[in-house]
Amino acid sequence: MSEEATSHRATPLLSALHRHTLAEWGAALGLLCLPALAVSIPRGLLPFGLLLLATSLLALQRMRRAAAGLQPSLRWLGVLALLVIGLSVCSLLYFGQAPKDIDNRTRFLVLPWAALWVYALRPPRQLLWWGALLGIVVTLALAIAQVLQGLPRAEGWTNAIVLADVVLVLMVVAVFCRPHGHRPWTIVALVAGCATILLSGSRGVWPGMLLLLVVTALCLRWRSGGARLVILGVLAALAAVLVLSVPALTRQTRLVELHHDVQRYERGDSDSSAGARIERLQVAAETFVEHPLVGVGVGRFDNAMRRLPDCRGAWVQRCHLGHAHNDLAEWSATQGLPGTLLIVMIYGVPLWLLVRLYRRRPHRAFHGPAAAGIMVVAVYILCGMTQSMFAHQVTTGFYVSLVGVLIGLAACDAEAPRWRLGAAEGAAGSR
């Protein structure tokens, strides 16, 4: 009887160990898939989502126990997600819209979920870096293939702007989550990422790319900061000369097109890429003044465009772009003042949490998950000046997933000093 009792007690224990092992393996695979597949395959965030769900179910009790250790970050992220979804539902009910209009907003639930998932399961963080490297290389191969096939701009499986935005974020992960001793691969990632952005023809990522290069130069442990910036400036000047002197590169960066767009807008012609963006900023400002409390409804920015005479008659493409091509303009025009506060919180709350976690690290070098998260948020803010980052499923899903993961990893880093301090005190007490 004693052997049977022992066997019955061992079976649940083995089952729990098996579940935890599967959950840890699945979490490791999910951490690799998130950056590796985001834009390199169609519906690239789906594998991560499935692994996130499956491993969370396997390790539900473990995540529940870990929740207390992630406070107050988990609480703030949860409040942010509920505010985004709740205010969007209010807008939806007020204007009588279909539930699908807030589909992207519901993805903000992944932000606290991903943070707790990583904090509880603690997958090997180097897989995030390898995934970013793999994602950049595969996306470059796809971009080259598309341009060689005759496409004017590489689009991947999404569109050219989203492709460039996500690749830039992957470059941030490749630089700031780099394991020790892999600097050559990081240089490869930067070169491949810049080449992909060049092939995409996207200009909106340039400020973010400049920020990444400047911060990278300042963080290198080589010579003085001034010398590194001078070298970066020389390299940038050489790159500019190369782009301007090679006609194919000039066409791919669309510099001449930008110059023509500005000239056309000065003549009163807004029917161009740059002109349409400026026009939409003006419409957004006027809409916010007219509807400061509720806006025109989530995802209904094109309704605001009807105030323009050109958009009331025949179908004009620039009147039906779907969003404002600017984060602040989009959220303010569609949800009024609550939308303005929401977009500030969407960037501000994670940034504040990441800065707090960064300051609790044992080493102050600007490197690791907290630094990467700060840079990801900063890059999104800069890209959001010329693009509505949360009007697209890919950029929305990638932001909430990656920022959540980085906050979870940064929380693990912030725990390390306290754990070592407790161990040292215990050792001192035993002597």
N, C-alpha and C positions, 0 to 999 in steps of 0.2 A: 504493500500500500504506500509505503514511504517513497518508493521509486516512482510510482504513478503520480503521486502528488508533486514530486520534484519535476517530473516531465510536464505536467499541466502548467506549473508555474513558469517553466523555461520557455514554453511555446509562445505566450504573449510577449515575453522579453525578446525572443529572436525575431518575432514579427515586427516589433517596434524598431529594432536595430535595422532590419531589412528596409523598412519604410524610410528611416532616416538616411540610410546609405543611398537609396534611390533618389531621395529628395536632394541630397548633396551633389550627386552626379548630375541630376537634371538641372540644378542651379548653376553648376559649372558650365554645362552646355548652353544654358540660356544666356549666361554672361558673355560667352563667346559669340553667340548668334546675334545678340542685340546690335553691335556695331558691324559685324561681318556681313549681315544680310539686309541691313536697313534699306539700301538702295541698289544692291547688287543683284537682287532677284525681284520678280513681281510680288507684291504684298509681303515685303521683306520683314515687316514687324510681326507677322502672324506666328512664325515659329517661336519667337520670344514670348509672345502672349500665351501660347498654348503651354509652354514650359513653365511660365510663371504661375498659371492656374493649376497645373498638375502638381508641381512641387509644393505649392502652398497648401493644397488639400492633403498631401502626404505628411507635411510638417506643421499642421494646424496648431497643435498643442505647443510645439516648440516656438512658433511665431507668437502665440498668445503670451507665453512666459517672457519672451524677449521684448515685448511692447513697452514694459516699464523702463527698460534701460535706454530706450530711444527717445524718451521724453526730455525736453518739451518739443523737440523737432517734429515728432510724429503728430502731436496735437495741433501744431501750427499748420502742417501740411494738410491734415484732415479738415481743419476749418477752412483753409483756402479752397480745397476741392469742393466742399459743400457750398461755399459762397458762389463759386463760379457756376456750379450746376443749378443752385437754387435761384439765383437772380436770372439765369438764362431761362429757366422754367417759367418764372414770373413774366418775363418778356414774351415768351411763347404763348402763354395763356392770354395775355393782354391783347396781342395782335391776332390771336386765333390761328397760329401757325401749326404746321405738322410737326410731330415729335422728331422727325429726321433732321430738322433744321438745327437741333442742338446736339447732334451725334458727336461732333468733335469735342464739345464741352464735357460730355460724360467721361471722356478719356482721362480727365484730371483725377479721377479716383485712383489711377495707376500711380500717381505721384507718391502718396503715403504708402501705398501697397508695396511698390518696388523698394522703397527705403527700408521698410520693415523686413521684407523678404531677404534682402542682402544682409541686413544686420543680424538676422536670426540664423541663416544658413551659411553665411561667410564663405562663398565660393572663392577660389584662387583669383586674386585681382589681376594677375598678369594676363589672364585670359581676355580681359577687357581690352588690354593693349594689343594683344595678338589679333583679336577680332577687328580692331580699328585698322591695323596694318593690312589685314587680309581684305577688308572692305574697300580700302582705298585702291589697292592694286587691282582687284577685280573690276571695280568701277572704272578705273582708267582704261583697262582692256575693252570694256563695253563702250566707253566713250570714243576710243580710237576706231573701233569697228563701225560705229554709227556714222562718224564723220567720213570715213573711207567709203561708206555706202552712199554718200551724197547728202546726208542731212546737214543743213547749215549750222545747226547747234546740237551738241550732244545732249540728250534728254534722259538717258537711262530708261527706267520703267515708269518715270513720273513726268516732270517737265524740267526744262533747263535751269530755272531759278531754284526750284526745290533741290535738284541734284547738287548744284553748287553749294547751297546752304548746308546740306547734310555733310558733304565732303569736307567743308571747312570745319565743322564740328568734329568730324573724325580726325582731322589733323590736330585739333586741340587735344583730343584724347591721346593721340600718338605721341605728342610732345610732353604732356604733363603727367601721364600715367606710365611713362617709360620705366621698365625695370632697370636695375643697375647693370651697366655694361652693354647696353644695346643702342648706343648712340648712332652707329652707322645706319641701322634700320630706321631710326627716326628721321635721319636725313633723307633716306629713300622715300619715306612716307610724305615728307614735306614737298619734295620734288614732284612725286606722283600726284599729290593733291593739287598742287599749283597747275600742273599740266591738265588735269581733269577740269579744273575751273576755267582755264583758258579755252578748252574745247567746248565748254558749255556756253561761252559767250556772255556769261552773266556779269554785270557790272556792280550789282548791289552788294556783292560779297567783298569788294575791294577794301572798304574801311575795316571790316572784321579781319581780313587777311593781313592788313597792315598792322593792326593791333597785335595779332598773334606773332608776327615776325619781330616786332619791337620788344614785346615782353620776353620772347624767347631769347633775343640777343642780350637783354638786360640780365637774364637769369643764368646765362652760361658762366661757368667758372673758368674764364680764359681772358687774360689781360684785364684792362680796365673797362668799366661800363662805357666811357666815352669812345674808346677805341673800337669796341664792338658795334656801337651805333654808327661810327664812321664807315666801318666795313659794310654794315648793312645798307647804308646810304649809297655807297659805291656800287654794290651789287644791284640795288634797285635802279640806279641810274643806267647801268649796263643793260638790265632787263628792259627798261623803257626804250633805250636806243635800239635794241634788237627788235622789239615789237613795232616801233615806228618805221624801221628801215626795211622790214620784210613785209611785203604787201599781204601775204596770206595771213600772217599774224595780226596785222592791223585790221583786216576784215573780221577775223575771229573774235577780237576783243571789242569790235563794234565802236571804235573810237570815232571814226568818221561819221558814223550814224548818229552818235551822241551830239556831235557838233552840228550836224544838219537839223536834228530835233530841236536844239536850242534856238537856232536861227528861225525855224518854222514857228516856234512858239512866240518868239518876239514879233513875228508878223501877224500874230493872232490865230495861227493854225495849231490846234491842239491834237490833231489826228496823227500822233506819233507816240512812240514808247515813253519818252521823257515828258512830252506835252500832256499825255493822258494822266500821268502820275500827278503833275502839278495841278491839273484841272480837278482831279479827285480830291486833293488836299483842300482846295478852295470850297468844293461842294461839301466836304465833311465839316469844315468850319461853319459854314452857313447852316447846315442841318443841325449841328450841335446848338447853335444859338436859337434856332426855332424850336427844337425839341430837347431842352436840356435835361429833362428828368427821365424820359423813356426812350429817346432816339426813334428810329424807324423800324426797329425789330432786328433780332439776331439773323445774320445772313441775308439781310434785305438791303444792302447798300445800293444795289442797282436801282431800287425804288427812289432813292434820294437823287439819283442822276437825272430823273425825269424833270427836274427843275430847269435843266438846260434845254433851250429850243431845239438843238440838234438831236436830242434824245427822245423827243416827243413824236416825231414822225416816222420816217423810214428807219429800218434797223441799221444801227451804226455800231461797229465792233467795240469801240472804246467805251460805249455806254453799257456794255454787258460783260464786264470783266469779272463780275462776281464779288469783288471786295475792293477795299480802298487802296491796296498796295502800301499800307502804312499801318502799323499796329495801333498807335494812339488814335489815328483818324478813324480806323475801322471800329474800334470798341466805343469811342466817344459818340460817333454818329449813329451807331446801331443800338446802343443801350444808354445813351446819355451820360450823366455824371456817374451813375453806378458803374457803367462800363469803363469810364476813365479810371476810377478807383480800382476796378478789377485788374486792368492790365498793369497798373503800377504794382499791385500786390502779386500778380503772377510772376513778375520779375523780382520784385523787392523782397518778398518773404523768403524764397529759396536763397537769394543772394545774402540776406542777413544771416540765415542759418549757416550757410557755408563759411561766411567770414568768422562767425563765432566758433565753428568747429576747427577752422584753420588756426585760430589763435590758441586753441587748446592743444595743438600738436607739440610733440617734444622738440622737433626741429623746425626752424623758421624758414628754411629754404622754400621758395615758391614752387612746390612740386607735390604731386600726390593727388588723391581724389578731391580734397577740398579746393586746391588750386585749380584743378581741371574743371570743377563745377563752377567756380567763380568765372573762369574764362568762357565756359559754355554759355552762361547767362549773359555775359557781356557781349559775346558774339551774336547771340540771338537778338539782343537789344539793337545792335548796329544793323544787322540784316533786316530787322523789323522797321527800319526807316524807309525802305523801298519795297517791302513785301509784308503782306498780312500773314504772319507766321502761323497763326492758329486758324486760318481758313482752309488749311490743307491737312489731310489725315496724316501724311507722313511726318511733316514737321511738328505737328501737335503730338502725335504718338511718340516720336523720338525725344522730344523735350521732356515730357512727363516721365518717360521710362528712364532715360539717361540721367537726368537730374536727380530722380529718386534713387537710382543706383549709387550715384556719386555721394549723395548725402548719407546713405547707409554705410558706404565704405569709409567716408570721412568720420562718421560716428565711431566706427571700429578703431580708427587711428587715434581718435581723441581719448578712447578708453585706455590705450596702452600706457600712458604715463601714470594714470591712477593705479593701474594694476601693478606696475613695477614699484610704485611707492608703497602700496599695501604689502607687497612681498618683502620689500626692504625692512619695513617696520616689523613684520612678523619675524624675520630673521634676527633683527636686533633684539627683539623681546625674548627669543629663545637662547640668546647667549648669556 
